[in-house]
Amino acid sequence: MTTSIHSYEPRLGHGLAHDPFNSIVGPRPIGWISTCGLSGVLNLAPYSFFNAFNYVPPIIGFSSLGYKDTVRNAIETGEFVWNLATQDLAEAMNQTCAHVAPEVDEFALAGLSPLPSDLVRAPRVAQSPVSFECKVSQHMPLRSAQGEELNTWMVFGEVVKVHIDSALLQGGIYDTAAARPILRGGGPSDYFSIGPEQLFRMVRPR
């Protein structure tokens, strides 16, 4: 059987209608990050380059293409909050993608309510069923294989407090599907959701 393979070197271009990299590495959880600037202005923005990186202590991180308001606020204050983006909140999350001036409050722009956090200055999204209060543990610009410093910033945060809607805890176990999280799938506008029909189980070999 003959298999046709499309191969390319990213530095020379992909030759396709849309860069496939984001679609291949996906779907990815959304880093819906809220911060509070030194001036007190609130900021809320989604990042598709986001994930969890450590159990104990729990550490999450997001990457920003450019030194944006979220990165500046997180680094200057040493704090941020991650909020779970769900299917019910998809439109509001999308509104917070807008490129607006630093003094614009994305909570108000998207019709969302800020909820005071317990251990950090940055607020939570009141409508989100899960939030992580975080203290910045590391931040750095990424580098190419040749050592070139990129205008892409990685911010890691230690989760210092977790808030979970009790309805999502079934017998003490978090129900991922019940939260209906949305994930970025690449392409110009592709998102995915998780439901019970996607669930399957495997026991790790001992």
N, C-alpha and C positions, 0 to 999 in steps of 0.2 A: 504494500500500500504506500503510495506517495503522499508525503505530508508537506504542505507548503508552510514555510516559516517566514514570518516577517521579522527581520533582525535589523538593528540600527545602533549606532553609537549616539547617546544623548547629546554629546557636544556638537554633533553634526546635524541634529534634527531628526525627528521621528518620521516625517513624510506622511503623516496621517491627518485627518480632519481635526483631531483633538488629541492632545498628549495622553497616552494610555496609562502612564505611571500611576496617576491618582485612582484610576479605575481598577487597576490590577491590585494595588495595595488597599483593599477595601472589601466590604464597607468598614469605615473607621468610626469609632465613637467620637462624639463632638465635644470639644472642650468649650463649654459655654461659661466664659470666665467673667466674673464681676470684680471690679476694683473700685477704689476710691482714691482720687488724686490728693496730693498734699493740700490743694486748694479746697478740697471738699466736694468737687464735682464727681458724680458717679459715672462709671463706664461699664458697659456690658457688651461683649463681643464673642462670636463663636469661632473656634479654631478647629479645623478638621485634622490637623497634625497634632494629635493628642492621644495619650494613653496612660496606663498605670505601669510603674516600673519596679516597685518593691513592696513586700509584705510588711516587714517590721523594721523600722517604722514604715507606715504606708506612704509612698511617694508617688505623685503623679507629675506629669509634665506636658507642656504644650510648646509648639514652635510657631513663631510669627515671621512671615515674610516681610521684613522691614521692622524698624523700631517704632512700633505703633503705641497708641495711648495705653493699651493694656500692659504692654511690656514696661513702659516707662513707669506707670503707676505701681506695678508689682515690684519693680526693682527699687524705686524710691521709698516705698512704704514697707517693703518686705512681706507683703500679704496679698492674698487673692482668695476668691471663692470659686469653686467649680459647681455648676448647677446642671442637673440632668435635663437634657432637652428631650421632650416626649412628643408623641404624635399630636396630642392636643395643643402643644405649644409650638408646633412647627412654624406657623405663620408669624408668630411673635419673634421666634428665634431668627427667622429670615429678615425681619425688619431691623434687627440689631446688626445685620451685615452691612448696612448702609454706611457709605463714606461720609462722615459728618465732622464738623469742627470739634476740637477737643472739649469745648465748653458745653456741647450738647449732651444731655442726659439720655442715654439709650433706654433706660427704664421707662421714662415718660414717653419717649418716641414710640415704643412698642406696646404701651398700655400695660406695663407690668408694675408690680409693687415691690419696692425694696423692703427686705425684712432684716432687722438688725441681727448681726452675728453675735456670738457669745465671746469669742476669743480673738477676733480680728476686726479691724475697722471696716473692711469691705462688707457690704450687705449681701444677703442671699436673695434669690428670686423667690418671692413668697409663693408663687404659683407652681414652682418646681417641687416634685415629691422627694427629691434627694439632693442634698448639698454637702460639699466638703469644705470646711474652713481650712485654709492652708497658710503656712509660713514658708516663704521662699528659702530654699536650701542651697540652690545653685542657679547661676545664670551665665550664659556665655554666647558669643556669636559662633555659628557653625563654621567649619573650614572644609575646603575641598581637599581631594587627595594630594594636591600639590602644595597644600598649606596656605592657600589663599583664604583670607578672612572674608566671609560672606555677610551680606546684609540680611541675615536670617538669624533670629534670636531664639535660643532654647531656654525655657524657664522651668525649673523643677520646684515643687513645693511639697513639704511634709504635711500630711493631713493631720490636723490637731483636734478637729472635732467633726463628727459625722451626724447628719440629720436625715432620718428616713421616715417617710409616711408609714405609720404602723400597718396600714392596709396592705402594704407590699411584703410584710413579714408573715409567712405562713408556717406555723410550727417552728418559729425561730429561724427559718430559712428565707432569704431574700428571693422574691419571685421576679426574675428578670423580665419575663414575658408580660407579666401583669402591668409593669411600668410603661410598656409600649415605647421604649426608647427609639429614637431615630438615629440613623447613621449615615455618614456621607459616603457616596459610592463612586465619586469621580464623575466624569462627563460634565457638561456645562451646568446641569441642574439636577443631577440624580441623587436621590436619598432612598434609604431603605428603612423598614421598620422590623421589629422582632415580635413574633407572636407564638403561641403554643404550638402551632403547626411546624415551626422550625426546630422544635426541641427533639434531640435524641441524646441518649446517654451511653457512655462508655466508662468502664472501670479501669483505672490504670493498672498495668501489670505489676506484680510485686517482685 
